[in-house]
Amino acid sequence: MSSVQQQSSSGSDGSATVDEKKRKRMLSNRESARRSRMKKQKQMDDLTSEITRLEMSNNQLQQGIEVKERGYAEIESRNNVMRAQVMELTDRLQSLNSVLQIFEEVSWFAVDIPEIPDPLLRPWQLSYPTQLIPAASDMFLG
């Protein structure tokens, strides 16, 4: 009978080791799955943080662009006003030159009538000295 007990106990030892191995494998698999879920969650959190950071950066860039566009529109408006003023002053000067020509013809006095350059057609050939425009190095930065 002791030999039967030994066989059954050694048989149950064999199945116990198999059961123990299955249990250890199952625990190992669970732990691996838990680590995998944690890793995925961390990746998701990192990506969510990156999205938030990029959205904030995008908003800042858009605001900067809007500020620059408003500044550009303002400068363009000022330029249009100045162009109109130049045209008006040029017309006045031409009228005055016409008056001088009439005066010269009537009075027989020689009057020096300057030629009127068209700065809008050739702005690089201005007949008057150029004036430097001071600018700060950071004037175009947000």
C-alpha positions, 0 to 999 in steps of 0.5 A: 500500500505504501507503493500506491501512496507513493505513486499517488503522492508523486502523481499529485506532486507532478500535477501540483508542479504543473498547477503551480507552473500554470498559476505562476504563468497566469500571474506572470501574464497578468503582471505583463498585461498590467505593465502593458496597460500602464505603458499604453496609459502613459503613452496616451497621457504623454500624447494628450500633454503634447496635444495640449502643448501644441494647441497652446503654441498654435494659439500663440502663433495665431494671435501673433499672426493676427497682431502682425496682420493688424499692424500690416493693415494699419501701415498699408492704410497709412501708406495709402493716405500718404500716396494720396497726399503725394498725388495731391501735393504733386497736382498742387505743384503742377498747378503752381508751375503752370501759374509760374509759366503764365507769369513768365510769359506775361512778365517776361521775367525768366523763372526757374521752373523745376521738373516734377519727378514722379516718385510713385513711378520711380521711388528709388530715384528720389530727388530729395534726401532720404530720411532714415527710419529708426527701428528697434531690433525687436519691433517685429517680435510678439 
